[in-house]
Amino acid sequence: MTFRHLLRLGGALLLASASGLALAAPPKAFTATYRVLRDGSPMGDATVSLTPLGNGQWAYSKHLRGTSGLAALLGANLDEVSHFRWKGDVPEALSYDYRLDAAIKSKQRHVTVDWGKHQVTVDEGKGAITYPTQPGMVERNTTALAIGQALRDGQKQIALPVAVKQEVETQRFRITGKEKVTVPAGSFDAVRVDRTDADRGFSAWYAPDRYPLPVKLSQKDGGNLTMELVSFR
């Protein structure tokens, strides 16, 4: 269903540290709002927040609500919450919770990372899957934040360890140009980033000198979905 694909919007981009670069301080707490469109028509709203938890841990959350079209009729809501620690400029994963609720379908996923045992555990309620960690590993919910950090540090090509369902896979992205982008939050001279290791129809536009998150995300695989920045505070 449509909202199943929204999780991919925040989750296709990840960050690898750049050796030899001086890293700036991680971003401060924030809340950003987006409008979500399918095939150019409004279908929902999203709120993304970064919050310090103390003891070196942070929470990064995304909440999407279906407010128009089929998503509204189905009462489709998607919640993702990640806990992580900063490793340099990388939001290194500690846990991730995903929950989709709709009239015809519900789905959950819980990911925990035991760095002492170097083990990732993924549980969707049908038996846990485990696999080894990789240093600097992130997961799909924190990818938008991670790529923003990479761009701010001057990276143009990015190879990233991503914890997915059954393994840590390396995803590759690069800057493909600069474009003028207009969204509800304003007009931006943005850099465009595309995934290069797979034909996923994924693009993201960033203004890294202003925001750690993209001003626009586009995912054509399975839904032609777009997220556009409305506000950032």
HELIX and SHEET records of a PDB file:
HELIX    1   1 THR A    2  HIS A    5  5                                   4    
HELIX    2   2 LEU A    6  GLY A   10  1                                   5    
HELIX    3   3 GLY A   69  LEU A   73  1                                   5    
HELIX    4   4 ARG A  140  THR A  142  5                                   3    
HELIX    5   5 THR A  143  ARG A  152  1                                  10    
SHEET    1   A15 ILE A 129  PRO A 132  0                                        
SHEET    2   A15 GLN A 119  ASP A 123 -1                                        
SHEET    3   A15 SER A 106  ASP A 114 -1                                        
SHEET    4   A15 VAL A  90  ASP A 101 -1                                        
SHEET    5   A15 ASN A  77  LYS A  87 -1                                        
SHEET    6   A15 GLN A  57  GLY A  66 -1                                        
SHEET    7   A15 SER A  41  GLY A  54 -1                                        
SHEET    8   A15 PHE A  30  ARG A  38 -1                                        
SHEET    9   A15 LEU A 225  PHE A 232 -1                                        
SHEET   10   A15 LYS A 216  GLN A 219 -1                                        
SHEET   11   A15 PHE A 202  TYR A 206 -1                                        
SHEET   12   A15 GLY A 186  ARG A 195 -1                                        
SHEET   13   A15 VAL A 168  VAL A 183 -1                                        
SHEET   14   A15 GLN A 157  ALA A 163 -1                                        
SHEET   15   A15 VAL A 138  GLU A 139  1                                        
END                                                                             
